[in-house]
Amino acid sequence: MASREATGDLGTTRESVWSGGASPYAVPSKKLGMWLFIVSDAITFSALLIAYAFVRVASATWPMPFEWPSILNATIMTVILLSSSLTMVLGVHAAKTGNRKGVVGWLLATMCGGILFDVLHLREWLGLINEGVTLFKNPWGDPQFGAAFFSLTGLHMTHVTIGVVYLGVIAWGTSRGKYTSDDVEVSGLYWHFVDLVWMFIFPLVYLMSNKMA
């Protein structure tokens, strides 16, 4: 609907030409909130990644504990997360087309990917702990390795776990008609962000710290 706006000292008015209903630049509050969270969380992960890279470069005895089995495991984890991003996209598409059953199915598939990622990651953690890696020491070199590795990967794994719970809530609510396609899309933004962060962790932590390098 057209509106009249004052032009200041001229004392005249002008009519707005926009009459298309909703503002073209309006962002739903839930989506805006998620974007603000992603920006703030991206700053946190960026600081951790920079700190990890700094202590790694500054150390002359930085451990390189990852052999082929660990690299293969991390690669499989990466493929799982990328696949879960695809299922998330399909879930959002199903929500946009009103396919409630499809939304639930694709979100459950995405959750399964996140759970499998966590299981593989925990198995790797336990393997390193059994080899003597702790927050303050390890059998290979710089004692800062354990704290840097567990802090960075642990924070990411926490985000994946929260994402699985989040998607579970959205899937449950969608099956009962409580949530709209916007809610599914917002949950997708979170999941894609978590996957994107791993794309930085994987090469920095694993590929650059393997014994074959």
N, C-alpha and C positions, 0 to 999 in steps of 0.2 A: 504494500500500500504506500502511495506517495506521501511524503511528509514535508513540512516546511521548516527551514532552518535559518536562523539569523546569521547575517554576514558581518557582524561587528559594528564598527563606527559608521558604516554607510547607511545603516538603518533600513536596509532593504532585506528582502527575503528571497529564497530560491527553493525550488521544489526538487526533492530527491528523485532521481530517475529509476531507482530500484523499487520494483513492485512484484518481485518474484516469490514472496513469502519469506522463507528462512534466509538468513544472511549467508552468502556463499562462503564466508570465512569463519562461520561459527563452528566450534569444535565441541562435541558433547563433553560434559564435565568428567565422565569416567575415563574417556580417552585422553583428555588433557591431563588428568591426574596420573594416568599410567605413563604418559610421555615424560612428565616431570620426574616421576620416580626413576624411569629409565635413564634420564640424563644424569640425575644425582648418583645412581648406581654405577653408571659408566665412568664417572669421575673416580669413584672408589676403586673399581677394578683397574682403571688406568694407572692410579697411584701404585697399586700392588704390582702390576706388571712392570712398571718402570723401576720400582724398588728391587724386584727380583732380578731384572736385567742388570741393574747397577751392581748388586752384590756379586752376581755371577761373573761379570767382567772384571770387577775389582779383585776377585779372589784368584790366587795362583794355584790353589789346590781344590778347585770346585769339583765335586764328585760327578762322574758320568756313569751312573749305575744301570742305565737302561740298555739291556741287550735286546736281541731280536724278539724274544717272547713278549717283553714289555712293550716294545714298539708295535708289535702286531696287536696286542691287547688294546693299546691306546688308539690304533687305527680303527679297530672294530668299534670302539666306543664312539669315535668320530662319525663313522658311517651310520651308527644307530641314531645319533643326534640329528644328522642331516636327514635321515629317513623320517624321524619324528617331526621335523619341520614341514616335510611334505604332507604328512597325515594331518598336521595342524592346518595347513592351507586348505586341504580338502574339507576339513571340519568347518572352517569359516565359510567356504563356498556352499556347503550344505545348509548352513544357517541362513545365508543370504537368499537361498532358494526355498526356504521354509521346510526343509527336510529334517524334521526333528530327530527321527530315528538315525539318519545318517550322521548328524552332529554327534550324537551319543557314541555311535560306533567309532567314528574317527578320533574323538577325544579319548576314548578308552585305548585305542591303538597308540596314540601319542603318549598316554600315561604308561603303557607297557614299555615303550621305548625308554622313558625316563627311569623307570624302575630297573630295567636291565642295565642301563648305564650306571646307576648307583651300585648295583651288585658287582659289576666288573671293576668299578673303581674301588670299592671296599676290599675286594679280593686282592687288588694290587697293593693297597695300603697295608693289609695284613702281611703280604709277602715282604714288603720293605721293613715292617716292624720286626718280623721274624729274623731278618738279616741284621738287626741291630740299629735301625734308624729310629731316632727319637727327635723331639723338638730341639734338643741341645747337643746331640752327637750323632755320628754315623761312622762306620768302619772304613770309609774311603777317603775322607779329607775334611774340608771346611765344615765345621759344626753348624754353620748357619743354614746349610742345605735343608735339614729337616724342618726347621721353623718356616723357611720360605716356601718349601714344597707343600707342607701340610696346610699352611695358612691360605695359600692361593687356591689350591685344588679343593680344600675343605670348604672354603667360602662358595666356590662354584657348585660343589656337590650339594650344599645346603640350599642354594637357589633352585637346583633341579628338583630336590625333594619338595620344597615349597610349591614349585610349579606343578608337580604331580598332584598334590593335595588341592591346589587351586583349580586345576582342570577337573578333578573329581567333583568338586562342589558345583562347577559350571555344568558338567554333564548331568549331575543329579537334578539341578534346578531346571535345566533345559528339558529333561524328560517329563517334568511336571508343569511345563509352561511358565515357569517363574522368570526365566531369562530370555532376552531378545538376542537377535543377531549381533547387536552392538556389544553385548556382554561377551559373546564368544570371540568377537574380533579383538576386544581389549585383552582377553586372556592370551590370544595368539600373539599379540605384541610382546607380552612378557616372555612367552616361550621362545620366540625368535631371538629376542635379546640374549637369553641364556645360551642359546645355541651359538650365537655370534661370538660371545665371549670365549667359548671353548675353541673357536677357530684361531684365537690368539694364544691361548694357553698351550694347545697341542704342539705347535712348532717351537715355541720358546722353551717349554719345560721338557718336552720329550725329544723332538728331532734334533735340538741343539745340545742335548746332554746324553747322547747315546754313545756307546763304546765304539760304534762303527764309524762315527763321524771323523 
